[in-house]
Amino acid sequence: MEKVKAKGPSKSDLQRKVMELTGQLASTYHFADANLYKAGQDLFGSGVLLQLHALGGRELIEPVVIRDGLSPETILALRKDIARSYELATMLKPKGVSK
């Protein structure tokens, strides 16, 4: 009788997991905030492709184009959410790190 080998995660599942973990690094929050201005209204005649997924891959909204880039209010709100996420990601520190 042949032994059936258990299948591991698919390549796309592994890629999603890597993206999710990379997205939670402190440095990723820094560079996202630093480059968010590129998604602003300087994209006149173009747009920003927005798609939202929950961790685990569940689609929250279908991809949608925000024409002419994101508004200053949206960029400010995203910056606040990035800062909040950074604070949560760096909340626990080793004993040797000063506060």
Phi and psi restraints in degrees (value plus and minus 20) as a CYANA .aco file:
   2 GLU   PHI     -97.5   -57.5
   2 GLU   PSI     120.6   160.6
   3 LYS   PHI    -105.4   -65.4
   3 LYS   PSI     106.3   146.3
   4 VAL   PHI    -102.1   -62.1
   4 VAL   PSI     104.3   144.3
   5 LYS   PHI    -103.0   -63.0
   5 LYS   PSI     109.5   149.5
   6 ALA   PHI     -87.4   -47.4
   6 ALA   PSI     115.1   155.1
   7 LYS   PHI     -98.2   -58.2
   7 LYS   PSI     117.9   157.9
   8 GLY   PHI    -106.6   -66.6
   8 GLY   PSI    -195.1  -155.1
   9 PRO   PHI     -85.5   -45.5
   9 PRO   PSI     130.1   170.1
  10 SER   PHI     -93.0   -53.0
  10 SER   PSI     144.6   184.6
  11 LYS   PHI     -79.8   -39.8
  11 LYS   PSI     -61.3   -21.3
  12 SER   PHI     -87.2   -47.2
  12 SER   PSI     -55.1   -15.1
  13 ASP   PHI     -84.2   -44.2
  13 ASP   PSI     -62.4   -22.4
  14 LEU   PHI     -86.7   -46.7
  14 LEU   PSI     -59.8   -19.8
  15 GLN   PHI     -83.5   -43.5
  15 GLN   PSI     -61.1   -21.1
  16 ARG   PHI     -82.9   -42.9
  16 ARG   PSI     -63.0   -23.0
  17 LYS   PHI     -83.1   -43.1
  17 LYS   PSI     -62.3   -22.3
  18 VAL   PHI     -82.1   -42.1
  18 VAL   PSI     -64.1   -24.1
  19 MET   PHI     -82.4   -42.4
  19 MET   PSI     -62.1   -22.1
  20 GLU   PHI     -84.3   -44.3
  20 GLU   PSI     -62.6   -22.6
  21 LEU   PHI     -90.3   -50.3
  21 LEU   PSI     -61.8   -21.8
  22 THR   PHI     -82.8   -42.8
  22 THR   PSI     -56.5   -16.5
  23 GLY   PHI     -86.7   -46.7
  23 GLY   PSI     -32.7     7.3
  24 GLN   PHI    -122.1   -82.1
  24 GLN   PSI     -16.8    23.2
  25 LEU   PHI     -94.5   -54.5
  25 LEU   PSI     125.1   165.1
  26 ALA   PHI     -77.8   -37.8
  26 ALA   PSI     -59.8   -19.8
  27 SER   PHI     -85.7   -45.7
  27 SER   PSI     -51.7   -11.7
  28 THR   PHI     -86.7   -46.7
  28 THR   PSI     -59.8   -19.8
  29 TYR   PHI     -82.3   -42.3
  29 TYR   PSI     -62.0   -22.0
  30 HIS   PHI     -79.4   -39.4
  30 HIS   PSI     -72.3   -32.3
  31 PHE   PHI     -91.3   -51.3
  31 PHE   PSI     -50.6   -10.6
  32 ALA   PHI     -82.8   -42.8
  32 ALA   PSI     -65.9   -25.9
  33 ASP   PHI     -84.2   -44.2
  33 ASP   PSI     -63.0   -23.0
  34 ALA   PHI     -85.2   -45.2
  34 ALA   PSI     -48.4    -8.4
  35 ASN   PHI    -125.8   -85.8
  35 ASN   PSI     -17.8    22.2
  36 LEU   PHI     -82.1   -42.1
  36 LEU   PSI     -48.2    -8.2
  37 TYR   PHI     -78.2   -38.2
  37 TYR   PSI     -45.5    -5.5
  38 LYS   PHI     -86.2   -46.2
  38 LYS   PSI     -37.0     3.0
  39 ALA   PHI    -114.2   -74.2
  39 ALA   PSI     -12.3    27.7
  40 GLY   PHI     -98.5   -58.5
  40 GLY   PSI    -189.1  -149.1
  41 GLN   PHI     -94.9   -54.9
  41 GLN   PSI     -15.1    24.9
  42 ASP   PHI     -90.8   -50.8
  42 ASP   PSI     -26.8    13.2
  43 LEU   PHI    -106.2   -66.2
  43 LEU   PSI      10.2    50.2
  44 PHE   PHI     -73.0   -33.0
  44 PHE   PSI     109.6   149.6
  45 GLY   PHI      65.2   105.2
  45 GLY   PSI     -21.4    18.6
  46 SER   PHI    -147.1  -107.1
  46 SER   PSI    -162.5  -122.5
  47 GLY   PHI     158.8   198.8
  47 GLY   PSI     157.7   197.7
  48 VAL   PHI    -136.4   -96.4
  48 VAL   PSI     108.0   148.0
  49 LEU   PHI    -106.4   -66.4
  49 LEU   PSI      97.5   137.5
  50 LEU   PHI    -130.3   -90.3
  50 LEU   PSI     106.5   146.5
  51 GLN   PHI    -161.3  -121.3
  51 GLN   PSI     119.2   159.2
  52 LEU   PHI    -142.7  -102.7
  52 LEU   PSI     110.9   150.9
  53 HIS   PHI    -149.9  -109.9
  53 HIS   PSI     124.0   164.0
  54 ALA   PHI     -99.8   -59.8
  54 ALA   PSI     139.9   179.9
  55 LEU   PHI     -77.4   -37.4
  55 LEU   PSI     115.8   155.8
  56 GLY   PHI      84.3   124.3
  56 GLY   PSI     -33.0     7.0
  57 GLY   PHI      79.9   119.9
  57 GLY   PSI     -24.5    15.5
  58 ARG   PHI     -87.3   -47.3
  58 ARG   PSI     106.7   146.7
  59 GLU   PHI     -93.2   -53.2
  59 GLU   PSI     108.8   148.8
  60 LEU   PHI    -112.9   -72.9
  60 LEU   PSI     -61.8   -21.8
  61 ILE   PHI    -158.0  -118.0
  61 ILE   PSI     131.4   171.4
  62 GLU   PHI     -90.8   -50.8
  62 GLU   PSI     131.5   171.5
  63 PRO   PHI     -75.2   -35.2
  63 PRO   PSI     116.8   156.8
  64 VAL   PHI    -161.0  -121.0
  64 VAL   PSI     123.3   163.3
  65 VAL   PHI    -115.5   -75.5
  65 VAL   PSI     106.3   146.3
  66 ILE   PHI    -114.3   -74.3
  66 ILE   PSI      84.5   124.5
  67 ARG   PHI     -87.6   -47.6
  67 ARG   PSI     123.4   163.4
  68 ASP   PHI      44.1    84.1
  68 ASP   PSI      -1.3    38.7
  69 GLY   PHI      63.5   103.5
  69 GLY   PSI     154.4   194.4
  70 LEU   PHI     -98.8   -58.8
  70 LEU   PSI     127.6   167.6
  71 SER   PHI     -92.6   -52.6
  71 SER   PSI     137.2   177.2
  72 PRO   PHI     -76.9   -36.9
  72 PRO   PSI     -55.0   -15.0
  73 GLU   PHI     -85.4   -45.4
  73 GLU   PSI     -60.0   -20.0
  74 THR   PHI     -87.6   -47.6
  74 THR   PSI     -62.7   -22.7
  75 ILE   PHI     -82.7   -42.7
  75 ILE   PSI     -62.4   -22.4
  76 LEU   PHI     -81.7   -41.7
  76 LEU   PSI     -64.1   -24.1
  77 ALA   PHI     -83.7   -43.7
  77 ALA   PSI     -60.9   -20.9
  78 LEU   PHI     -85.1   -45.1
  78 LEU   PSI     -60.0   -20.0
  79 ARG   PHI     -81.0   -41.0
  79 ARG   PSI     -60.6   -20.6
  80 LYS   PHI     -84.0   -44.0
  80 LYS   PSI     -61.5   -21.5
  81 ASP   PHI     -88.4   -48.4
  81 ASP   PSI     -57.4   -17.4
  82 ILE   PHI     -84.0   -44.0
  82 ILE   PSI     -64.6   -24.6
  83 ALA   PHI     -82.0   -42.0
  83 ALA   PSI     -62.9   -22.9
  84 ARG   PHI     -82.9   -42.9
  84 ARG   PSI     -62.6   -22.6
  85 SER   PHI     -86.0   -46.0
  85 SER   PSI     -58.8   -18.8
  86 TYR   PHI     -81.5   -41.5
  86 TYR   PSI     -66.2   -26.2
  87 GLU   PHI     -79.4   -39.4
  87 GLU   PSI     -62.0   -22.0
  88 LEU   PHI     -87.1   -47.1
  88 LEU   PSI     -57.4   -17.4
  89 ALA   PHI     -89.7   -49.7
  89 ALA   PSI     -46.6    -6.6
  90 THR   PHI    -131.2   -91.2
  90 THR   PSI      -0.4    39.6
  91 MET   PHI     -86.3   -46.3
  91 MET   PSI     -60.6   -20.6
  92 LEU   PHI    -115.3   -75.3
  92 LEU   PSI     106.3   146.3
  93 LYS   PHI    -145.0  -105.0
  93 LYS   PSI     129.5   169.5
  94 PRO   PHI     -84.1   -44.1
  94 PRO   PSI     137.2   177.2
  95 LYS   PHI     -78.1   -38.1
  95 LYS   PSI     -52.6   -12.6
  96 GLY   PHI     -98.1   -58.1
  96 GLY   PSI     -24.8    15.2
  97 VAL   PHI    -113.1   -73.1
  97 VAL   PSI     106.3   146.3
  98 SER   PHI     -93.3   -53.3
  98 SER   PSI     133.9   173.9
